[in-house]
Structure formats: C-alpha cells, structure tokens
Amino acid sequence: MQGPWKFTGGTLTEWQRPGARDAVRTAVRFPLKLALHLKTEDGIVEATTRDVSSNGLLFVMTSSLPRIGSNIEFTMDMPAQVMGWESDVSIHCMGRVVRHAQTGDESMAAAVIDEYFLKAS
C-alpha cells in the first residue's frame, strides 16, 4: 500500500485515505457518550464521543477542533457490557481527524483509528 498514512492490523479502505472523496462506512456505529482526553498537536483537550465503531469515532468538543488531517491519540474506557467482557476495557488509540461538522452549538470531528491497543481493567 502506498501513501503517507500509517496503519497496522487490517485493511485501509479508500474512504479512510487522506483526500478520499466518497465516505463509505465500513463498520457498525454504536451511539456511546464516553469522555476522551485527546492528545492533539495543540496539547491535551477534553472531548465526548457521540458514536464509536471499530475503525473510527465521532466526538464533540467545546474548544477548537483539531485540524483535519492531524494526528490524535486518546484512550477510551469501554464498559464491559458493550464489549461483552467481564470487566471494563481501556482502548488506547492513535488516529487522525478526517472531517468536521457543526450542528447547532456542537462542534464535532470524525476520526479514523489507525492503531489501537486493548488493556483489560
């Protein structure tokens, strides 16, 4: 696979590549509101997820959104009942912002997850 993107553990679909024109969702989304501490190029910022899938997420922020194309790093604490495990699971992710949206007073950003690591709590 050619390009400047970084990916491990699966197939990078066309819609995930920087500059792709047509976004086609390839994973089921789960409507979860989880607190995030995002590490961006501007530092650590607070956010809340709106939905999460196996290869991306949509999150809301009250501060300015990370730049489209920028790398982000974050950890999500997934409830055991969502994961089907006996205990909560922390998922540490590295990804990049692919789009912004504004709905009323909410500033949202979508990001793809390029790499992740599971850690049982």
Backbone torsions as a table, in degrees:
resi	resn	phi	psi	omega
1	MET	NA	133.4	-178.6
2	GLN	-102.5	154.0	175.8
3	GLY	130.4	168.1	-176.9
4	PRO	-84.1	-3.3	-175.9
5	TRP	-76.7	157.0	-179.6
6	LYS	-114.6	131.3	-179.1
7	PHE	-154.7	139.3	174.2
8	THR	-137.1	149.3	170.3
9	GLY	83.9	23.7	178.3
10	GLY	167.6	-163.9	-177.6
11	THR	-105.8	129.8	177.2
12	LEU	-89.0	111.5	-177.8
13	THR	-79.7	161.8	-175.8
14	GLU	-55.8	-40.9	-176.4
15	TRP	-67.3	-19.4	-179.5
16	GLN	-84.5	-17.5	-177.5
17	ARG	-71.9	142.7	178.6
18	PRO	-56.2	132.2	177.3
19	GLY	85.6	0.0	178.6
20	ALA	-62.3	143.0	-174.8
21	ARG	-88.0	-43.3	-173.7
22	ASP	-108.8	116.3	178.8
23	ALA	-84.0	121.2	176.6
24	VAL	-121.0	118.6	-179.0
25	ARG	-72.8	133.4	-177.4
26	THR	-115.3	4.4	-178.6
27	ALA	-142.4	151.6	177.9
28	VAL	-69.2	135.9	178.0
29	ARG	-97.3	142.6	176.9
30	PHE	-115.7	125.4	-179.3
31	PRO	-75.7	94.3	-178.3
32	LEU	-124.0	134.5	173.9
33	LYS	-105.8	102.0	-179.0
34	LEU	-122.3	140.9	175.8
35	ALA	-71.7	138.0	177.6
36	LEU	-126.6	143.8	167.5
37	HIS	-112.4	103.1	-176.6
38	LEU	-90.5	130.4	171.6
39	LYS	-95.8	113.4	-178.5
40	THR	-117.7	178.5	177.2
41	GLU	-68.2	-14.5	177.8
42	ASP	-99.3	4.6	-179.7
43	GLY	114.1	-165.8	-179.4
44	ILE	-86.5	129.2	178.4
45	VAL	-131.9	156.4	179.3
46	GLU	-93.6	144.0	177.9
47	ALA	-151.5	169.4	176.2
48	THR	-134.4	132.1	178.5
49	THR	-71.8	151.2	171.1
50	ARG	-107.1	-39.9	172.7
51	ASP	-152.4	157.1	-175.3
52	VAL	-137.4	140.7	172.5
53	SER	-131.3	-179.7	-179.0
54	SER	-69.7	-17.4	-179.1
55	ASN	-127.3	12.5	178.0
56	GLY	-177.8	-179.7	179.6
57	LEU	-156.6	159.3	172.3
58	LEU	-116.4	129.9	-178.7
59	PHE	-134.6	156.8	-178.4
60	VAL	-113.5	141.7	177.7
61	MET	-135.7	150.7	173.9
62	THR	-93.2	-21.6	176.8
63	SER	-91.8	-178.6	-178.1
64	SER	-66.1	143.5	-176.5
65	LEU	-74.4	148.9	173.9
66	PRO	-61.8	148.3	-178.8
67	ARG	-60.6	139.0	175.0
68	ILE	-60.3	132.4	-177.3
69	GLY	93.5	-11.5	-178.5
70	SER	-79.5	152.1	177.9
71	ASN	-82.1	144.0	175.6
72	ILE	-133.9	159.3	177.6
73	GLU	-139.3	138.5	-177.1
74	PHE	-160.7	163.7	175.1
75	THR	-124.1	131.7	176.1
76	MET	-112.3	135.2	174.0
77	ASP	-98.9	104.9	-176.8
78	MET	-88.7	128.7	178.5
79	PRO	-62.7	144.2	-178.1
80	ALA	-54.4	-42.1	-176.8
81	GLN	-65.1	-28.1	177.0
82	VAL	-74.0	-40.3	-176.8
83	MET	-82.9	-17.9	-176.7
84	GLY	77.4	23.2	179.1
85	TRP	-108.4	173.0	179.5
86	GLU	-80.0	-23.2	-179.5
87	SER	-134.8	163.6	177.3
88	ASP	-60.3	154.5	-178.2
89	VAL	-127.2	129.9	173.1
90	SER	-92.6	131.9	178.0
91	ILE	-118.9	115.4	178.1
92	HIS	-93.9	125.3	-172.4
93	CYS	-125.0	149.4	170.0
94	MET	-125.8	132.1	-177.7
95	GLY	-158.5	-160.0	-179.4
96	ARG	-149.5	149.6	-178.9
97	VAL	-77.4	131.1	-178.2
98	VAL	-114.2	-20.2	176.8
99	ARG	-163.8	162.0	175.9
100	HIS	-119.4	155.8	173.8
101	ALA	-149.0	151.7	177.1
102	GLN	-126.0	124.2	176.8
103	THR	-129.6	107.9	-176.6
104	GLY	60.1	-122.6	179.7
105	ASP	-90.5	-1.0	-175.5
106	GLU	-94.9	129.5	172.2
107	SER	-101.2	120.4	-176.2
108	MET	-119.6	153.1	174.6
109	ALA	-135.8	145.1	175.0
110	ALA	-108.7	142.1	179.4
111	ALA	-137.3	146.8	171.3
112	VAL	-93.6	150.3	176.9
113	ILE	-100.6	116.8	-178.9
114	ASP	-90.9	-34.9	179.5
115	GLU	-143.6	147.7	174.8
116	TYR	-151.0	157.0	179.7
117	PHE	-134.8	132.1	178.5
118	LEU	-92.4	145.1	175.4
119	LYS	-143.5	112.9	179.0
120	ALA	-69.9	138.6	-179.7
121	SER	-83.1	NA	NA
